[in-house]
Structures are given as structure tokens and as C-alpha cells.
Amino acid sequence: MAPLHVLDDRLPTGLESVGSLLKRTHPHLHVSKHKLRQAQGIELVRLKRVQGGQTLGFSSRPFVLCGLPMRRLPDGQLLYERRNGHFVLQITGHPNYGVPFGQDRIVPIFLATLAVRQQSQTIRFKTATEMLATFGMHTGGKEYRRLMAAFERIFGATMFFGTDAVRSRAKVIQRSRFNFLREAQLWYNRSSDQVPISNEFENVVVLSDDFYQEIMAHPIPTDLEAGKVLASAPAVLDLFTWLSYRCFFAKGEESIPIFGTFGLAKQIGSVEYSRPRRFRAMLEEWLETIQTLWPECPARISADGENVVIAHAASVLSRAEGLAGSGSFR
């Protein structure tokens, strides 16, 4: 018998574990650690929703109506735009850092959540890795460096958000241009446990006046446990947040076009697909994932494949409201 120290997947008795045996003899039955964690996360989201114990977070309106890009923009491209009906979102990236993208979207969610919870423009938290833990991400050096890069992109970006509306005889244009953050001081403890260094080294982020006012005027409730499950799938996270908002306000059955000037493809921060059929197929997959988290989600693709059909529903139940000081859509 081989020495125990080389039998990595063996029990202390020398017998092979069930998991190792299945992986070796029936690889199609093997469930990866990632998928197992995802399944456990989905189970927790559904359980907390049924029990009225959802962990309430908040998103800011511009990023619910129009998502950040899913992928890094090509080198040299510093302007990004998305439209949602009469709403328009433009983000100009810093020349040194570029435009925020991908998992960077968890930074505005985290900051908006703390701003509403603390009812303050100046946000304080003990360790920068609290954000990683909030979204179920690893807290090692690699992920921390990604987080710092995300903060640099967010800090350096300028956001342009507004509406175009036609009222009677005149066209009304409302515009607001602002940065996300006014000031940020983040400390990194190199030890693996990432405990606070001391009270002297507290992390402080000061939101810009306009961004803070936007958050407080229009806090959009979201389920943080669902955000944790979807943090590594930005497109699905965008769609989940968007559906939570649109379904809550739906008066009855409504149809949103998938393509065209006012289409969903122009709103969420999805990558551009060469064929509509490809985007529609991805949309179908995203909806399936969302409905595992939120079984009552009424969204579906119409029979002709041209629209997303929704109805009134709530992803955040009223019993979870009030945790952060404001739990209603505005």
C-alpha cells in the first residue's frame, strides 16, 4: 500500500472517499466546489426569502437602468454609453485606469448599501476585504489587488446621467455629470487573516455630493445574498437587479423590446453579440439562472422572441424592509 501522505483523496483508514471514487469512476456525476458553493448560495437565497430574512442591500438608479460594461473596453476607448428609453448613461474613464467593467459593479452596490445604512456621505469600514466577503469572493492578495484596481477605475471615472423627454411643445433635457467619489483612504493589512490593523487605520470613502444625493433620493433595494451568488456573472446580476426594479413597478403584464433603440440589449451592460439570436439565447440562460434564485420571477421571452414579458412581482419582500433605513423603491 502506498504511504498515506501521497493518497491525497483517501480517508485516514486508507479507504478512498466517496467523492474521490465518484470523480474517478463517474466523472459526469462529479460536482465541482464552485458549483457546490453556488448551489448552497441559491438554497440560502431562497430560504431567506421564504423566511423573511433577506439581507438588504441597495443599488443606485443609474446602474439599475443602464449597466456598466461587462468586459474591459478596447485600449484607448474611454467613453461608454447605454440607453434606457429616455435615460442615457455615459461614463468617461481615466486615461490611466480606463472605464469600470465586470465585477467593478459590486463597488457601487457596496458603497450605496453602506451609505444608506450609515445615512452618511462619509462611509467607514474596518477592512477593505469586507467588500470581498460581502460578495462571497476570496480574500487573498489576488482578489484584493483586483478590488484596488476597481476602486481606481471607479475613482477616476466621470459619470454623465440624464433624460430626454418631450413634453407638450418642448423637449426637456435633464443632465447631471459627476464623479463617484470625492476621497478614498483604503488600508491593506498583508496578514492572511485581514483583521483591522487598528482604529487609526479605518477605511474611509467619501462619496461625491451628486452621487450621494442620487443614492439617497433613489435607493433601489436588492438582495445581497443573490448579489453574492451572481457576483461572478455580471450580466445576470445586471438583469436580476433590472428585473427586480421593473417588475416591482409593473402595473400589469408589460412587454419590453429586446432589440432596437429602446431595447433591453441597449440597457444592460452586455457585450455586443454579432447576431440577435446569440443575445436571445444568452438572455434565456440568464433568465433561467434568475428563476432558480427567484422562482416567482414572472419574466419570460415572448413567443416571437422579440420581447421580454414581465408582470408585477417583488424580489425583495416587505418583511426585509427597514434593515438599512429605507427599503422601498423610489
N, C-alpha and C positions, 0 to 999 in steps of 0.2 A: 504494500500500500504506500502511496506517495506521502511524504510528510504533510502534516496539516497546514503548514504555512503556505503551501502552494495551491491548496484547494480553496480558492477564494470564495466560492459559492457553496461550500459544504458546511454542514452543521458540525458542532463540536464532536459528535459521535463518529464523524467520518461519512455519514449518510448525506446524500445530495438533497438540497432543499427542493420543495415543490416548484417554486418559482424558477429555479435553475433548470430543473428537469423539463418543465413545460417550454422554456425558452430553447432548450437544446433539441427536444423531440417534436414539439409542435410550435414552431416559431410564429405561425399565424395566430395563435392564441395568446401570445405574449403581449402584455400591456406595458408600455414604457412608463418611466417615472413621471415624465411630463404629462402624459395622458391621464395617469392615475391622479396626479395633483389637480388637473383640470376637472376631472370627474368629481373629485371631492369638493372643489370650489363651486361647481354647478349645484351639487347637492346642498351645500351650505347656503347659497343664494336663495334657492327655492324654500329651504326650511325656514330661514329668517323671514322671508316674505310672508309665508303662511302664519308664522308665529307673531308677526308684527314687530320684529326686532331688527329691521333693516338698519344698516349703518349708513347714515345720510351724509352725502357729500353735495357739492354744488359745482355747476359749470357756469361759465359766463356766456351770455347770449350770442356774441359774435361767433363763438366756436361751436355753438349748437346749430345755428342757422347755416354756417359755412365752415367746413372743416379745414384744418391745416393740411399741407401736402403729406401724402403717405411716405414718399421717398425723398431722398436728398435731391434737390434740383440740380440740373447740369451746371458744370463750372461756369461761373460768370453770370448766371441768371440770378438776379437778386429781387425780382418782382414776381409776386404770386397773387392770383386773383381768383375768387369764387363768387358766384351769384346765387341768390335765393329769392326769386321773384323780384321785388323792388329793392331788396337788400343787396349790398355789394361789400365784399371784404377784400382789401388789398393789404399785403404785407410786404414791406421792403426790408430785406436782410442787411446786416452789417457786412461790409466788404471782407472783413477778416473772418467772420464766423458763418455767414450765409443765412438762409431762411430756416426757421424752425420746421421740423418734419418728424414723421414717425412717432416714436414714443415720447418725443418732446411734449406732446399734447397732455401728458399727465402732469406737467409742471403747472399750467394754468388751472387745472382742476384742483390740484393740491393747494395752490395759493388761494384760489377762490373759496375753497372749503374752510381754510383757516381764517380767512378774512371775515367770513360770515360767522364762524364760531366765536372768534375773538372780538368781533364787532370793532375791528381796528384796521386802519390803513397800514400800520406797522405790525408785521407778523413775526412772531417769535417761536422758535422751536429748538429743542436741545441738540439734536444731531441731524445732520443732513440726510443720513440714511433712514430717518423716519419716513421720508417720502418713498424710498425703495420698499420698505416694509409695508407701507400702506397699500402698495400695489403688488405685493407678493413677489417682488424681484429680489435677486441675490444682493447681498450687502457687501460683497467683496470689492477689491480695488478696481476691477474692470468696469463693473456697473457704476461705481462711484464716479469714475472718470467720464463715463457717458453722461451721467447726471450733470456734472460740472459743465460739460460741453453744451448740454441742453440749456442750462442757465445762461451761458454765454450767448447762445443764439437768441434766446428769449429776451435777455437784457439788451442786446444790440438791435433788435428789430423795432420797426415803426409800423403801427397798425393804422389802417385807414378804413373806417366803417361808417356806412351811411345808407340812405334810402333815396330812391327816385319815386315820386308819386305824382299822379296827375289829379288835381282837384279842381273841379268845375273848369274854369277857363285858364288856369295857371298850372304850371309844373312846379312842384315843390321839391327842393333838393335839401336834404339834411346831411351834414357831414361832420365827422369827428376824427381827428388824427391825433394819435398819442402813442407813447411808449408804454410797455408793460410795467416796467419797474423804474423807480427813481433811484434806489440804492439797494445793494445786497452785500451782506457780510456772512460768508459761509466758512466754517472751520472744519478741517478734516483731521480726525484722530486716526493715526496709522495703525493702531492696535486692532486686532481682528474682532474684538467684541464691540467696538464703536460706542462705548459708553461716553457720556458727556465728559469732556476734559475738566471743566469746572464752570461755575456760573459766569465767570468772567468771559468765557468763550461761547456764549449763547449765539445762535444763528439768528440774524435779523434781516428781513426783507421788507423794504418799504415800497408799496405799490405806487404807481403814478396817480395823481389826483383823478384823472379821467378814467383810468382803468378801475380804480376803486369805486368811483361813483357808478360806473356801468355795472359792476358786480352787485353793489348794494341796491341799485334800482331794479335790476332784473336777475335775481339769483335763480338759477334753474336747478331744482333738486335732482339728484341722481343717486343710484345705489352704488356705494363704494365697493361692496363685495363683488358686484357684477363688473365694475371697473377693474378690479384685481384680476378676475378671470380673463378679461378682454384686453389687458394692458399690452400684451404681445401681439394683438391683432387690431391695429389702429383703425382699419376700415370698419370692422364690426363694432368697435367701440363708438365710432362716429355715428353709425347707423342706429345703434341702441339708444344713444343719447337723443338723436334726432327724432326717432320714433316715440320715445318717452314724452318728448315735448309736443309733437304733432298729435299724437293720439289723445293726450290729455285735453287738448283744446278742440278736438273734433266734435262737431255738433251731431253728426250722424255719419253715414258712410261717405267718405270722400276719396277722390282719385287724384293722385299726384303723378304727372307725366314722368317717365323715366328719362326720356331724351328731350332735346330741344332747349330753347332759351331758358325756360322755367323748369327744366327737368332736374330730377334728383342727381343725375350724373354731374350737373353743374354746381351742385350744392355741397355734397360731402367731398372730403379731400382725396378722392380716389385717383389712382393713376389713370391716365388716358388709355383706353383699350382701342385697338385698331378696328375692332368690329363690335357693333352693338350686341350681337349675340354673345360675345365673350363677357361683356359687362353684365348682361342679364343673367348669365349662368353664375357669375360670381355673386350677384345680388341674391340669387336663390340660395346659395350656400350660406351667405351671411344671415339671411332670414331664418334658416334652419337652426343656426347656432344660437341666435337670439331667442328663438322659441323654446330651446332647451332650458334657457335661463328664466324666461318669462313665458310660461305655457299659454297664458291668456292673451298674449300679444295678437291683435286681430289683423296684422298686416299680411298681405298676400299680393302676388303678382297677378294682374288681370289675365283673363283667358287669351287675349290677343297679344300679351307680352309688352304692352305699351305703357302701362300704368302700375303704380303701387296703390292698392286699395287699403284704406285704413278705416277704423271706427273709434269711438270714444273708449278709452281704457287708461288705467293708471299703472305704471311700473313701480312707482313709489307710493305705497299705501299711506293713508292719512294717519295711521297709528304711529308711523315713523316720524311724522312731522313734529317740529318744535325742538328736535335734538340740537340743532345748530342755531336756534333763534329765529329761523324763518324757513318754513317748509312748504310754501305754496309757490306755484308757478305764477309769474307776473308777466 
